Amino acid sequence: MRLANKRVIITGGNRGIGRAITERFLKEGARVALLVRRDVSPFIKELTDKGYSVQARQTDITDYEQVKQAIDAIVQAWGGVDILVNNAAIISREGVLDMSLKAWHEVMDVNVNAAFYCSKAVIPYLSAQRSGTILNISSVAAKCGDITAAPAYGTSKGALTTFTRSLARQLAPYQVRVNAIAPHAIVTEMSAQWSDEKRKQVISAIPLGRMGTVEEVASTALFLASNEASFITGETVNINGGYLMD
Ligand SMILES: NC(=O)c1ccc[n+]([C@@H]2O[C@H](COP(=O)([O-])OP(=O)(O)OC[C@H]3O[C@@H](n4cnc5c(N)ncnc54)[C@H](O)[C@@H]3O)[C@@H](O)[C@H]2O)c1
C-alpha cells in the first residue's frame, strides 16, 4: 500500500474530486480526517463500515481559529500528520462588473485563505518531523483564466498555484514537499452545472476528446502525495486531456 499509516487531512473531501481522493487514499492504507461544511455522517459510516479509519469535523475553514482548533485536535489524537490536501473550493460565475464585493471575498476566503489557514496550522507539525507533503487542488484556470469567465475563481486558483511554489521553497529545507494539481473538465457536481452547449464546446477543445474522471485526479493526487514523487516540489500538474500543454 502506497500510503500505509499516513495521516491525511482533506478539506471538503466528501464529494467530487475530494471524495475520490479520500476513497483512494483510504484504500492505500491512509488514515483520513475531513474538514467539512456540513454533517457527512452517512458518508463516514459507509467508509468506517468497510473498515477504513476516517473521521469528519464540521469546520468553517474560512475561520482560522476553528481551523487551528480542529487540526490541533486531529493531530494530537493521531500523534502527528503527514499530508494536507487543500481541496475545498467554490465558484462564482459573475463577471467583474456584476460581482458583489461579498461574492469576490467569499471565493477568496474558501479557495485561497482557507488553504493558507490549513497550511499554517499543519506546517509546525510537518516541519518539526521533517517530513510530509501539502497538495493544493488548483485548476487550469490558474494558468489561462477561467473558461466559464469566472474571474474570482480563476484569480483564486492562480493565487493557489503561486502559494504552492512559495510554500515549496519555504518548506524544502524541512523535507516537506508542496505541489498542486490543475484539473480541467472533470465530471463532478461543479461541472454538472454547465449547459450541454458549454460541455460540447469544452470537449471539442480537449485533444483526448472527453472529460476526465475524479478517479484520474485521485491517481495523480496519490502519486504526488506518495514517496514516488519524493523529488517533486513546487509543481502544478496538469490533468486536462491535453487541453493546455505548458
Ligand atoms: N470539476 C472540475 O472540472 C474541476 C476543474 C478544476 C479544478 N477543480 C477543483 O477541484 C476541487 C474539487 O472540486 P469538485 O469539482 O470536486 O467540486 P465540488 O463542488 O463537487 O466539491 C467542492 C468541495 O468543497 C467543499 N467546500 C466548499 N466550500 C467549503 C467550505 N467553506 N468549507 C468546507 N468545505 C467546503 C464542498 O463541500 C465540496 O466537498 C476544487 O478545488 C475545484 O476548484 C475542479
The ligand as an SDF file (V2000), in Angstrom:
LIG
                    3D

 44 48  0  0  0  0  0  0  0  0999 V2000
  -14.5480   19.6300  -11.5230 N   0  0  0  0  0  0  0  0  0  0  0  0
  -13.6390   20.2140  -12.3030 C   0  0  0  0  0  0  0  0  0  0  0  0
  -13.6810   20.1380  -13.5430 O   0  0  0  0  0  0  0  0  0  0  0  0
  -12.5090   20.9620  -11.6790 C   0  0  0  0  0  0  0  0  0  0  0  0
  -11.6020   21.5850  -12.5310 C   0  0  0  0  0  0  0  0  0  0  0  0
  -10.5420   22.2790  -11.9840 C   0  0  0  0  0  0  0  0  0  0  0  0
  -10.3760   22.3400  -10.6060 C   0  0  0  0  0  0  0  0  0  0  0  0
  -11.2750   21.7420   -9.7880 N   0  0  0  0  0  0  0  0  0  0  0  0
  -11.0370   21.8520   -8.3560 C   0  0  0  0  0  0  0  0  0  0  0  0
  -11.1410   20.5950   -7.7210 O   0  0  0  0  0  0  0  0  0  0  0  0
  -11.5540   20.7750   -6.3620 C   0  0  0  0  0  0  0  0  0  0  0  0
  -12.7660   19.9240   -6.0880 C   0  0  0  0  0  0  0  0  0  0  0  0
  -13.7970   20.3680   -6.9480 O   0  0  0  0  0  0  0  0  0  0  0  0
  -15.0600   19.4770   -7.3310 P   0  0  0  0  0  0  0  0  0  0  0  0
  -15.2290   19.5840   -8.7820 O   0  0  0  0  0  0  0  0  0  0  0  0
  -14.9620   18.1740   -6.6660 O   0  0  0  0  0  0  0  0  0  0  0  0
  -16.1870   20.4150   -6.6920 O   0  0  0  0  0  0  0  0  0  0  0  0
  -17.3660   20.1290   -5.7030 P   0  0  0  0  0  0  0  0  0  0  0  0
  -18.1710   21.3740   -5.6720 O   0  0  0  0  0  0  0  0  0  0  0  0
  -18.0220   18.8360   -6.0330 O   0  0  0  0  0  0  0  0  0  0  0  0
  -16.6030   19.9290   -4.3230 O   0  0  0  0  0  0  0  0  0  0  0  0
  -16.0970   21.0250   -3.6190 C   0  0  0  0  0  0  0  0  0  0  0  0
  -15.9430   20.6020   -2.1870 C   0  0  0  0  0  0  0  0  0  0  0  0
  -15.5600   21.7500   -1.4340 O   0  0  0  0  0  0  0  0  0  0  0  0
  -16.3490   21.7890   -0.2710 C   0  0  0  0  0  0  0  0  0  0  0  0
  -16.4510   23.1290    0.2510 N   0  0  0  0  0  0  0  0  0  0  0  0
  -16.8340   24.2490   -0.3870 C   0  0  0  0  0  0  0  0  0  0  0  0
  -16.8550   25.2690    0.4880 N   0  0  0  0  0  0  0  0  0  0  0  0
  -16.4450   24.7750    1.6790 C   0  0  0  0  0  0  0  0  0  0  0  0
  -16.2260   25.3280    2.9560 C   0  0  0  0  0  0  0  0  0  0  0  0
  -16.4690   26.6060    3.2170 N   0  0  0  0  0  0  0  0  0  0  0  0
  -15.8090   24.5230    3.9580 N   0  0  0  0  0  0  0  0  0  0  0  0
  -15.5560   23.2040    3.7280 C   0  0  0  0  0  0  0  0  0  0  0  0
  -15.7420   22.6240    2.5330 N   0  0  0  0  0  0  0  0  0  0  0  0
  -16.1800   23.4130    1.5400 C   0  0  0  0  0  0  0  0  0  0  0  0
  -17.7050   21.2420   -0.7060 C   0  0  0  0  0  0  0  0  0  0  0  0
  -18.4840   20.8500    0.4070 O   0  0  0  0  0  0  0  0  0  0  0  0
  -17.2570   20.0760   -1.5700 C   0  0  0  0  0  0  0  0  0  0  0  0
  -16.9840   18.9490   -0.7690 O   0  0  0  0  0  0  0  0  0  0  0  0
  -11.8080   22.2570   -6.1990 C   0  0  0  0  0  0  0  0  0  0  0  0
  -10.6600   22.8670   -5.6440 O   0  0  0  0  0  0  0  0  0  0  0  0
  -12.0270   22.7360   -7.6130 C   0  0  0  0  0  0  0  0  0  0  0  0
  -11.7520   24.0950   -7.7640 O   0  0  0  0  0  0  0  0  0  0  0  0
  -12.3490   21.0590  -10.2920 C   0  0  0  0  0  0  0  0  0  0  0  0
  1  2  1  0
  2  3  2  0
  2  4  1  0
  4  5  1  0
  4 44  2  0
  5  6  2  0
  6  7  1  0
  7  8  2  0
  8  9  1  0
  8 44  1  0
  9 10  1  0
  9 42  1  0
 10 11  1  0
 11 12  1  0
 11 40  1  0
 12 13  1  0
 13 14  1  0
 14 15  2  0
 14 16  1  0
 14 17  1  0
 17 18  1  0
 18 19  2  0
 18 20  1  0
 18 21  1  0
 21 22  1  0
 22 23  1  0
 23 24  1  0
 23 38  1  0
 24 25  1  0
 25 26  1  0
 25 36  1  0
 26 27  1  0
 26 35  1  0
 27 28  2  0
 28 29  1  0
 29 30  1  0
 29 35  2  0
 30 31  1  0
 30 32  2  0
 32 33  1  0
 33 34  2  0
 34 35  1  0
 36 37  1  0
 36 38  1  0
 38 39  1  0
 40 41  1  0
 40 42  1  0
 42 43  1  0
M  CHG  2   8   1  16  -1
M  END
$$$$
